[in-house]
């Protein structure tokens, strides 16, 4: 009611600057890859254009501060104990738009100043002191939320990869990926559903050096469910978690860890390159260079021109699948969903 009386509407709060703030906080806390769809979808509804490339650009140079699972060491509740999002925003405020309006009727900068004055951070410090006594070990705030100048990393937390396998892009949370997999060459093992992939992993059919593909799980293919069980099966295996990758046109949970690459676009149901992958194809992942490519066939390295010719031939032989959903809301979504790189919102 107060906002109504002040004449403040949603459009005054959800602005390009506030959305950019959300992306910077996302980078600082190693947020879920789902935000790469959610924030662009929100922006689209308000008439702004944000896509996956916006995330990639803004994450480069962003300070990653939060040492919370799954990317870090501490359980999630310790984020709250250490000061939560306000503390993170206080640390990265040099990279935020502080003049944006908020739901309090005050600007973000005013809110942060008020928290410093009303004892909020002293309250958080008292909670940490109490928790330290319970576990018999001193817990410092900086164990959980690093200072800006002593960031855990300075490349944000996600990257958008591109190449002949994902011309429109694919997303990886590199802060939750083993360093061994930042640059890897792997052998493709494609599956057309998560059920097939998890069955193969549990039966030992997936071995170190494999790139497990789960396709036809994108927005148009199946509504884009999370590939949570498969990613957990991989990351919970100490050997596989550092030696194979999971690549999909589906998505992941914010709690997923390991070498998992999602939102591969165009998706399989639209005939994207992920639909054309065959067992034994050589796959190269290069997180630093933002690359995701097929570089060989049947275990043999090929030139990119040869790969292009082979993919062209495969595409000519590829046949679209029958729609998974033939009626209802999911049928409408499968017909009108935008690319995950844009936000997977309905285009109509």
N, C-alpha and C positions, 0 to 999 in steps of 0.2 A: 504494500500500500504506500509505503514511503517513497519508493521509486516512481510510482504513478503520480504522486503529489509533486515530485520533483521534475516530472516530465521526462524521465529517463526510460527509454524503451530498449528492447533487446538489441536493436541495430546500433544503439549507442555504446553497447558493451562488446558485442561481437564485431570487431573491426579487423582490418588486415594487420594492424599492429598487435592487437591482443592475440590473434592467431599465431603470429610470429613469436610472441612470448611463449605460447603453449609449446611450440616446436623447440624453443631453447630449453625450456624446463624438461621436455621429453629427452633431449640430448643429455642433459645434466644427470638425469636419474636412470638412464638406460631403459627407457620406457618400451612398452610393447610395440612390435612391428605393426600391430593392428592400427595404431595411430596414423600410419601412413595412408590408411583408407579413411579413418573416422574424421580426422581434421580436414582433409580436402572435401569430404562429403558435407561437413558443416559449412565450410567456406562457400561451397557451391550454392547452398540454400540461401546464403546471404549475398550472393552475387560477386564473390571473390574467386580468383583462380589460384589455387594451390595444388601442386601435384607432387609426385615422389621426388622429382628433381629439386623442388624447393627444399625438401628434407635433406637431400644429399648436399646441397649447397650450404645450408645453414649448419649442418652437423660438422662440416669441415671447419676446424678451428674452435668448435664449441668445447667447453670444459665439462668433462664427465666427473662427477663428484661422489656419487652414491655407492657405498659398499654394502649393498643389500642383495640377497639371493633373488634370482638365480645367477646373476652375473657376478655378485660379490659374496661376502662371508656371513653377513648377519641376517637373522629372520626379519620379515617385513615389519613387524611391530616396532622394531628398534628405529626405523625411519621416523615414526611418530615421536618416539621418546627423544630423538635427537633434534626435533624441531620441525620435521616434516617439510612440506613444500614451501612454507614461509622461509625456513632457514636456507633452503636451496636458492630461493629467489633473492634472498638477502646477499648470498654469496655471489650470484651471477648478475646482480642488478646493473652492472656496467654494460651488460649485453641485452638488457631489456628496455622496452618502452615504458617508462615509469609514469607517463602522463595519461595512460589509458584509463577509462572509467571502469568501475567494478560494481558488483551487486550491492556493495555497502553504500553506494552513493558517493564514494570517495575514489580518488585515483589510486592506482597500485602503489605509487610512491608514498602517498599519504598512509595507506594501510601498513606498509612495511615500517614506516617511522613510528606509527602508533604501537605496533607490536614491541618495538624496542623500549618504548616508554611504559607500557603497562605490565611489564614483568613476565611476559610470555617466555622469553628465553631462559630466564632464571628458573621458571617453573620446569622447563624441559631439563635443565641441568640437575635439578633436584630429583627428577624421575631417574635420570641416568645414575645418579649417586645411589639411589635406592636399589636399582637393578644391579649395580656393581657389588653392593653388599650381599645381595642374594646369591650371586654366582662366585663371590670371593675373588673377583678380579676387577681392577679399575677399568671402566669403560669411558673413554673420552669421546666427546662429540665428534672430533675429527677422525675417530676410528670408523665412524658411520657416514658422516657427511664431511668430506674433505674441504679445506679452505680453497678458495678460488686459485690462489697462487701455488697451491700444492695439489693440484688436480690429479686424479687417478690417470686421466688421459686428456688429450686436447684435440681429439678427432671425433668428438661426439660419440654416438653409440651404434648408429646404423650406416649402411652404405647401399647405394643403388648400383647394381651390376648390370652391364649390358654386353651384348655380343650376338653372334649368330644363333645362340640358343635362347636369348631373351632380347629381341630387338627393341621392345618397348620398356624393358627393365625387369629386374627382380630384386628383392630386398633381403639383406642379411643383417642380423644384429651381431656386429663383430665383437662387441664387448662380452658376449656369451659364447664366443667361438674359440676353440683352442688355437693358439698361435701356429701350431703345426699345419693347420688347414687354411691359413691365409693365402698360401700359394700351393696348389695341389693339382696333380694330374691323375685322373681316376677312370675306372672302367664302368661304363653305363650298365645299369640293371633296371629297366623300366617296368613299372606295374601300372595298371589302369584303375586302381582303387587303393585306398588305405588298407582295406581288409587283406588284399593280396600281398601288399608290402609287409605288413606286420606278421603275416603268416610265414613269409620267407625268412624274415629276420629271426623269428622264434625257432624256426627249424634249422637254423645254421646255414642257410643258403646264401647269406650275404657275408662277405669276407672283407678283411682289410684291403683297401685300395678300390673299393666299389663306390659308385655314385648311384644311390637309390633314387629312382624317379617315381613320384606318384602323380599321375596326371588325370585329367577329366574331373578335377576337384575344384575348379575355379568358379567364379560367380555364375557364369552361364552354364557351366557343366553340371554342378551339383549344389549351388548355393554357397559355395566356399566355406566348408566346415574346417575346423582346426585339425591339423595332423598331429595332435598331441601325443597319442599313444605310440606312434612310430618314432617320433623324435625322442620320447622318453626311453624307449627300448634301445635306441642307439646311444644316447648320452649316458645311460646307466651302465653300459658295458665299457669298462676302462679301455679296452683295446679298440673297439669299434668307434668309440666317441672321439678318438684322435686320429682315425685313419680312413673314415668314410664320410660321405656327405649325403644329405637328404635334400633333394631339389623337387619342388612341386609348384603347380599353379594354384594350390590351396593356400591356406594360411596357418599360422601357429598361435599357440597360447603365449601370453606375456610371460609365462613361467617356463617356456621352452628354452633349452640350452643346447649347445653343441653346434656342429657345422651344418646348420639348416638354412636353406635358401627358399623363400616363398614368393608368392604373387607372380610367378614366372609368366611373362606376358609377351605376345598374345597367348591366351590359354589354349589348351589342347582342343577343346570343343570347337574352337574357331579355326583350327588347322595351324595353330602356332607351332614353331619348331619343336617344342617339347613333345608334340604328338608324333613327331617323325623320328625321335630317338630310337635306336635299336641296340640290343644287347651287344656289348663289346665296343661301342663307340668310345673314343677317348675324349674325356671332358677335362677342360682346364678352368680352374677357379683362381682368380687373382684379385683379392680384396683391395689391396693397395691401389692397383691400377683400374679397379672397378670393371673387371672383365669376367665374362661367363661364356665360354665358347666350346663348341665341338671342334676338336683339332685332329681327329683321326677316326678311321673306320676299321672295325674288326681288329682292333689293337695296333693298327699301323698308322703312323703319322702321315697326314696329307697336307697339301697346301690349302690355303683358304679358298682358292679358286676351285680346287677339286671338291672341297666340302660343299661349296655353294651348288655345284653341278649335281652332286649326289642328293642333296636336300631337295633340289628342284625336281629330280626324278622321283624321289619318295613322295613328294607332295602330289604329283600327278597320279600316283597309285593310292593315295590316302582317301579313305571314304569316311564321310561324317557319320557319327554315331546317332542312334535313335535318342531323342530327348529323354533325360532321366525323369523329368516331371512333365506330364501331359495336361495338367489342369491345376487350378488354384493359384495361390500367391507365388509359390516358387516357380511355376510355369511363367508367370508374368515377369518375375525377376530374371529368369534365364533368357527371356527374349529381349529385355531392355537394360540389363546391367552394363554399366560402363566398365572400362578396364580398371583393375585394381590400382594401376599406376595413377589413375585420375581420382579414385575414391569409391569405385564400385557402386555408385549411386544409380538410381533409375534415370535413364535418358528417354524422354518422351516429349 
